Each structure stands twice: as structure tokens, then as C-alpha cells.
Amino acid sequence: AEMITVDIQPFSIVEDLGFQRLLHHICPNYCIPSRKYIKNPVFQNIYNKVRQKIKNELSDASSISFTTDGWTSTNGKCSFLNLTAHWLTNNFQQKSAVLRVCQLNVSHTAKNICDAIQCSMNEFLIPASKVHLVARDNAANMVAGIREAGYESLPCFLHTLQLVLNDAVFVQIYI
């Protein structure tokens, strides 16, 4: 399970012939668990431990900044919103954690964006007093949603730069 997590492997690796032969060579008596077993109790346990560790670190942080972005899948059928936390430890070690990537099955209104962000803040027990700043894209609904949530925000410089470069490239193509 740790190898699957660290190396971003699919659960199905436990069913691959090469993987099974490797483990049989290393430990012939080992019975490889099914992907269902690894996916459910084992990964749930890993997830719970990592989540609790992040919650503990966030509770110790004096101030937390966030980045957020929304996007649509390449097939245009699913939309997503993420929230990533950034903070310094007491030893000035820089930390970041993706708190949530949620599918937005609703209209991308400021209210729905606000609710999704607030859900993440509540899930990780982050009080508004610890929120320093939220870096976000320039979409009007994102600006309004973060404002409605009561947080200070700024547009992401790199996102703005990407838009400028994208426009410059496409203008050159069509001229």
C-alpha cells in the first residue's frame, strides 16, 4: 500500500504478473492481498493517519495561506475545485497540503464556491482567524465566492501571466 501511494501506482498492480513474480521470488509464502482489500481498509487507514497529521500541523500553525482553482475535465463533463493550504512550522519549515479536491456538480456560483471552501475549512477545523490570504484565479465567481466566505484574496500572478501569454500566442497565430 505504501509503494502504491508513494509511487502513484494503480491498485491493479497487485494483479500484474511481473509484480506477483517479484514478490513470490522475494517471499514465496507471502499471499498478496486483493486490490479491494488494499483499496478499502488499508488505504482508508493510511488516509486517516495522513489527514490527522495534517490537521494537527494546521492546528499548530499560527497563520495559513491558501491557493484554490477550479477546472473542467478535458471531456467537459466534470468540474472540480481544489483548496491547498500553505504554512510555516515553528522551525520555519515550509509546508503545503492539498486539503480537498471536490467535484462541483452544481452551478459555479459564488455561493456554491463559498460553500465548498467553507466545507474544507470546517473539515480541517481551520478558524477564519488563521486564514492569511487565498490566492485564486481571476474568475468573477471565484473572487465573489472567496469574498462571500469572508477571506482576503489576491489573483495568482502565474495564472494571470499564463492568460497573457496564451492570448499573445493565439493573437500571433490568427494575425
Disulfide bonds with the S-S distance in Angstrom:
none
